[in-house]
Amino acid sequence: MDLFRTKTVEQSIRDTEAPTHRLRRDLSAMDLVVFGVGVIVGTGIFVLTGQVAKDRAGPAVALSFVLAAVVCGLAALCYAEFSSTVPVAGSAYTFSYATLGELPAWIIGWDLILELALGAAVVSVGWSGYLDSLLASAGVHLPDAILNPPGEGGGVLNVPAMLIVLAVTGLLVLGVKVSSRVNAVIVTVKVAIVLLVIFAGLFFVKGANYHPFIPASKSNGSVSGAGAPLMQVLFGITPVSYGWLGIFAAVSIVFFAYIGFDIVATAAEEARRPQRDLPIGLIGSLFITAVLYAAVSLVVVGMQHYTELSAKAPLADAFKAVGHPAFATVISIGAVAGLTTVVLILLLGQSRVFFAMSRDGLMPPWLSAVHPRFGTPYRSTLVMGCIVAVLAGLIPLAKLAELVNIGTLFAFLVVSIGVVILRRTRPELPRAFRTPLVPVVPVLSVLACLFVMLNLPVETWYRFGAWMVIGFVLYFAYGRRHSRIARADSQV
C-alpha cells in the first residue's frame, strides 16, 4: 500500500550528499552534548522543582526527576541506535520513514513541528517573564502592553518574547557552528549558576525539612470535565499527591524538564562523525542533566520546607527565605541565559525537521534550499522562526504546554517501535551503537511513554487529535502526490 511505502536507509543517506541540500558537518561530540545540556537545563530546573515538590512529591521530588530520566533514557538508547544507523536530519521523522512508511513518517514529522514550535514559543514567553523580573530589580519597568498577549493584563503584544525568537532565528541562519559556540558560552554560564545554587545551598540545608521524605499520600479527588487525566477517565484512578503514587504521578509533570534531548538527533547531518558522536551526545547530555536535576531538587527541599516552596521561582525564593536575596538576581540571570539556549535549540530542531520533510517532497521543495555561504536551511529556519515569533507574541500558551509533552512522548514511542522493526527488516545494516536487550528495552520504553501519556489531561488529547486531523488533510491534499518516492514510482 503506497501510504506505507518506505524510504530506504541508503536513499536517505544519499540525499544528504546532494549539492543543493548538503548541510555542513561542523559539530563534534562535545558540541552535541552541549546542545543537549543547553536545551534540557531550562524551565524544569528553574521552575518545576518547587511546583512538583509542593503539589505532588514532597521532598522525594528528586525521585520523580530520576524516574523521568529513566523514561527518557530508555528512549535515548533507541534514538542512539537509530541516529547512528541513519545519520540524517529529521530525527524521529526520518527514522519512521525508513521503518514504518510514509504516512507514519508524516504523522511524526507533523507531530514534531507541533512539539518544537510550541515548545519554543512557550519558553520564549518564560524568557520574557524572567527578563521583566531582572529589569524590575534594576528599577526598569516595562509596560504591560508590550509584555502580555492580547486579553491578558492589558497586553497588546509580548514584544520581548518575539524579539528573542527573531534574534535566535538570525543566529541559526548564520551557521550551526556559530550557533553552537554562542550556545556553549551561555550553557557554561547557566551550568555554573546551577552548580553555585547546589554548593551554596548546601550551607543552608536543614535535616528537618527532609522529614518525612515521602509524605503520606492523599487523594486530590476526581477532576471533572476535559481537565481530568486520561488515567482517571479510562480506569477511574483519581489523582494522588505524595506517597509513591504521587511520586509516579509527578513524572508526567517533570518529564517536561527533559524535553529536547532528542533534538541532538535532528542535527545528525551536521555531526562530523555521526556514528560515534550522536550516541555520546544523546546519552551524555541526558546523564549530566539528570544528575543536576536530582542535586538541585534535593538542595532546594532541604533549604525550605516543601509546603512553603514557591511555584514560580523556587530557587530564588529559597535563598530569600534563608536571608540571601542577592542570589535571586544571580539565579534570574541564569534563568534568562538558560531559556535563551532552550529557544535556540528548539528552533534548530524545528528547522531541521521542516527541512527534511521538504527535501522528501512532503512540504514545498523551496523550503529545503541551503544557503550557499552559511550551509544552513535558511528558508525553513526563517519561516518557522517567524511563525514561532507570532505565536509567542500573540497567543497565551500556558494551557497548551501539555501538548509539548504528548508530542514528544508520541515520538519516543514510535522510535522505540521502529528499532524493533528495523532490526527485523534490515538486520545487515551496520550499527555503530546497538540498543541493549532488544526487544526488552524498546518495549519498556513504549510502556513508560504510555504511562506518562495517560496522566495527561483529556483536553490535551483532544487538541493533539485536532492537530493530527489537520496533518492528515495536508498529507492527502499535498504530500502524498508530491513526495519524491511517489514521483519516482510514477516514472517506473
N, C-alpha and C positions, 0 to 999 in steps of 0.2 A: 504494500500500500504506500503511495507516494507521500503520505503525511508522515511516514516514519522512515523515509529514506535517510541514510546516514552519510556523513562526510568523512571519508577515511582519515585516519591519523596522518598518513603520508601526504594527502592532499592539503590538510590543514597546515602542515609544516612547509610544504612547497609554496603556499600562499604568502608565507612570511618573507620569501625571497623576491617577490615581485617588486621591481624598482619603484613603482608608483605607490606601493603600500608597505614599504620596508621601514620599520622603526629602528632607531639607533640603539645598539646594545651598549649601554653605559653603566649599568647597575651591578655592583658587587654583592656578595652575600651580606656584607655589613650594611650596605645601603638598604637591602631588603629587610633586614632585622630592624633597622632604624625606622623604616616606613611602617612596619608592623607595630612597633612600640609607639610611634607617633600617632597612629590612628586609634590605638586602644586606650592609651593613657589620656583621658579627657573627661567627659561628663561623668563617667562612672566613678572615678576616683575622687572627684571634687564634689559630687552631689549625692550619689546613690548610697554611699556608706552610711550616712546619717539616716536617710529616709527608710532604708530597709531594716537597719538595726532597731529603729524606733517602732516601726509598724509591723514587722514580720518576724525577725530572727533574734532580737536581743543581742547580747554580747557575742553570740555564736554566728554573727553575720559573716565572719571570716570563713566559716564552713560553707556558707552559701556561695561565696566567691570561688572557693576551691571546687565545689561541685559544678558550678557553671563552667569553670575552666576545664573540668573533665569532659563535659559535654562537647565543648569546643575542641578539646584535644582529640577526641575520637574522630571528629570531622576533619581535624587538621591532618591526621595520619592518612585519611583518604585523599584529601586535597594534595598532600605531598606526593603520593604516587601518581596521581593524575597530572599534576603540573610538571613533574619531571619526565613523564612519558609523552605528554602533549604540550610542549613549551610554547604555547600560542596565546596571544591576548584574548581576553574574554572570560577567563575563569570558568565557572560552572556552565556558562552558555556553551563554550567550545567543547568542554568535556561531554556535555549532553548530546551535542551534535554527532560526536564520534561513537556514542553508545546507544542512546535511546531513539535518536532520529530527529528530523527537522522540526516537527510540531512541538515535541517536548523541549527542544532547544530554544525555540521561540518563546515558549512559556517561561522558561528560566531566564532568558535574556530580558524579557518584559518585566519579570519579577525583580531582577537586579536593578533595572532602571528605576523602579519604584523605590527599592531599598536605599540605593545610593543617593538619588536625587533628594528624596525626603529626608534622609539622614543628614545630608549636607545642609539642607535648609534649616532643620531643627537645631543643629549645632551652631550655625551662624547666628540664629536668634539668641541662643545661650551666650554666645560670644558678645553680642550686643549688650546683653544684660550685665555681664562682668565688666565690660568697658565702661558702662554708665556708672557702675559702683566705684571703679577706680577713679574716674574723673570726679565723682562726687566727693570722694575722700580728699581730693586736691582742691576742692572748692569750685569745681566747674560743673554746672548743672545743665544738661541738655533738655530741651523742651520735649514734653510728652508727644507732641505732634510728629516728631521725627524718630521716636523710639518705639512706638507701638503701631501695629497694623490697624486698618480702619475698623472701628467698632470697639476698640479696646482702649480705655483710659484716655479718650480724646485723641487717639492716634490718627495719623494720616498715612504714614509710610515709615517702615523701620529702615531708616537710611543706613545706620552702621552695619546692619546685617547684609544689606545689599552691597555696600562698599567692600566688605571683606570677601564676599563671594567673587566680585568682579576683579579685585586685586589678585586673588589666588588664581583665577582663571587666566589672567595675563601672565602670571608666573609659569603656569603649566604650558602655555603656548611657547614660551621661550626655550623650553627644553627640559627633559626629565632629569638631567644631571644637575642643572641649575636648581630645579625644584628640590632635588634630594639634598643638595648642600644647604639650602635655606632650612629645609626640614631638619637636617642633622643639628644645626645650631640651635633651633628652637626646642627640639627634643632634649638636647643636652641641658638647656635651661630648666625645662619643666621637670625632668627627672631629678635634677639637682635639688629643686624645691621640694619634690616629693620625699627625697631622702632626708632633707632638712626637717620636714614635718615628722618623719619617723624617728630620727635620732633626738631631735629637740623634744618631741612629745614624750619620749621615754622618761624624761626627768619629772614629768607631771602625772605619771600613771599612778592610780590608786587601786590596790588589790581588791578593795571592797566593791569597786564598780564591775568586777567580773562575776560577782555572785548574785543570783545563780547564773552560771554561764549559759545554760539552756533553760530559760524560764518556762514555767508550766504553760502548756498550750491552752488557748481559749478560742472558742468559736466566734467568728465575726458575724454569724447569722447569714441567712440566704440573701443573695443580691438579686433583685428582680429586674426584668427587662433585658435590653441588649447589653447592659454593662456587666452582666453575670459572666463568670468564667465558663468556658465551654465544658470544663470538667463537671461543674455543677449541673448544667443543663442535661448532659448525657448520662451522668452517673449519680446525680444527687449528692455529690460531695461538696459540702459548703466550705467557703474559705476559712482558714485557720491561721491564727497568729501564734508565734512562739512554739516551743516544743519541736520535735523532729519534723512534724508535718509543716510547721511554719518555716523551718529551715529549707525544706524542699520546695515549698510554695514560693519562697523568696528567690529561688533560682531563676524563675521566669522573669523576674524584675531585673536582677543583677546581670542576667545574660546580656542585656543591652550594653553593659560595660565592656564586653569583649568583641562587640560587633566591629568588623573591619579587618580582622587578621587575614581573612580570605582575600582581601584586596591585594595582598602580596602576589597572589596567583594571577591577577589581571595584568601584572607587569612582566609576565613570563617572556615576552618577546624582547624586552629591553634588558634582560639579565645577560651578563657575559657568559656564564656557564650555568644555564638554567637547570640542567640535570642535577647539579651539585648545590647550586645556590638557593633554589626555591625551597627545598625541604628545610634547609637551615633557616631561611627567612621566616617560614611559616611556624615551625615548631619552636625556634629560638625566641621569637617575639612573644609568642603565647606563654612560654615558660617564665620569661622575665616579668611580664606584666602580672601574671598570676601571683608571683611572689610579692610584687609591690602592692597589689590589692589586698592580699591577706595581711601583710605587715601594717599597712595604713589603717585598715579596719580594726585590727587588734589594738593599735595605739589609741585611736580615737575613742573607742568604747572604754578604754582604761582611763582616759583623761576626764571624761564626762559620763555620767550615768546615762544609759541608753534611752531612758524615758525623757531625758532633757536635751537630747541632741537636736540640732537644727536640721530641718528637712531641706533647706535651700543652700546653706553654706556650712556644712558640719565641721570641716577642718578649721576654717577661720574662726567660727564661733566657739569651737572647743578651746582655742587659745585665748579668746576673750574671756571665757569662763574661768580660766586659771590665772587671769590678770596679765596677759601679754597680748594686748590688741595690736601691737606693731606687726605681729606675724600675719594678721588678717590681710594687710596690704601686700605683703610678700606672696601670700597664697593667691590673692586675686591676680597678681602679675603672672604667677604660674598658670592660673586657670585661663587667662587670656592667651598666653603662649600655647598652652596645651590645646585649646579649642581651635586655634589657628591651624595647627598641623592636622587636626582631625578633618577640618573642612578641605584642606589641600588634598589629603589622600583620598577622601571620599570622592572628590571631583576627579582625581586621577583615575580611580577605578571606574567611575561612571563613564568617562570619555572613552576608555578602552573597550568597555562592553559595547557601547554605541558604535565605535569604530569597527569592531569585529563583526557585528550584525550587518553593518553597511557593506563591508567587504564581501560578505556572503550573499549580498543582494536582497536581504530581508528588510533592509532600510534603503532609502535612496543612495545610489553609489557615490554622489558628490560628497557625502559626509565622511567617506573614508580616505579622502585626499590627505597626503602627508606633506608638511611644509618643506620646501626644498632646502632651506637653510637650517632650520631647527630640528628637523626629523621628528616632529610631533604631529598627531592627528588634530591639527589646529581647528578645522571646521567643526568637528564633533565636540571638541573642547569648548569652543566659543558658543555653540548652540546650547549645549547643556548648561554652561555657566550662566548664560542669560536667563534660561528657564528657572534655574535654581534661585537666581537673584530675585526674580519676580515673586516666586513662592515665599522666599524669606521676607520680602518687604511688604507683601500684601495679605498673607493668609496666616491666621492664628493656627499654630501647628501642634499645640500641646496634646490635644485629644487624638492626634493621628500618629503619635510617636510609636504606638504598639505595632503599626504597620511595618516599621523598620524591622522589628523583631521577627514578625511572622514571615516576612520576605526572606530574611537571612536563614531562618530555620528551614524553610522550604528548599532553599538552595543547598543547604547542608545535607538534607535528606536525599535529594536527587543525586548529588555527588557520591554519597555513600552507596547508593544502589548501583550507580554507574561503575564503581570499582569492581564489584562482583561480576557485572555483565561483561566488562572488557576483559577480565581475567578468563572468562569462558569463551568469548568470541575471538579474542586476539591474544592467546597465551604466548605467542612467539615474540611479541613486541619487547624491545629492550626496556627494562625498568631500572633506572638508577636508584630509585627508592621503592621499596615494596611495603605496603601496609601489612603489619604483622597479623597473624591469626585470622586470615580471611577464610570464611565469611563472618567469623565471630565479631570482630571489631566493627565492620560496617553495619551488621545487624544491631549491635549495641548502640551505634551512633544513630541509626534510624529510630530506635525505641526512645532514646533520650530526647531526640528532637521532637518526637510526637508528644512526649510527656510535657515538655515545656510549652508546646503549642496549645495543648489542651487547657493550660492555665491562663491563656489569653482571653480577653472578653469576646463575647459573641459578636458585638458590633465590629470588632477588628476583623473577624472572619467575613462579615458582610461586606466591608469595604474592600478587603482583599479579593473577594469574589467578584465585586463590581469591576475592579481594575483588571482582573483576568478576562472578564467578558469583553471589555474594550480591546484587550490584546488579541483575543480570538477574531474579532471583527476586522482589525487591521491586518492580521495574518492572511485571512481568506480574501480580503479586498486587494492586498498588495503583495505581501511576502511570498505567498505560495506560488504566484505566477512569475515573480521576478527573481527568485533565488537562483544562484549560479548553478546549483545542481539541477533545478527544473529546466533551465535553458540548455544545459549540457545534454539532458535526457531527450529534449525535443529535437536536438540535432542528430541524434543517433539514428 
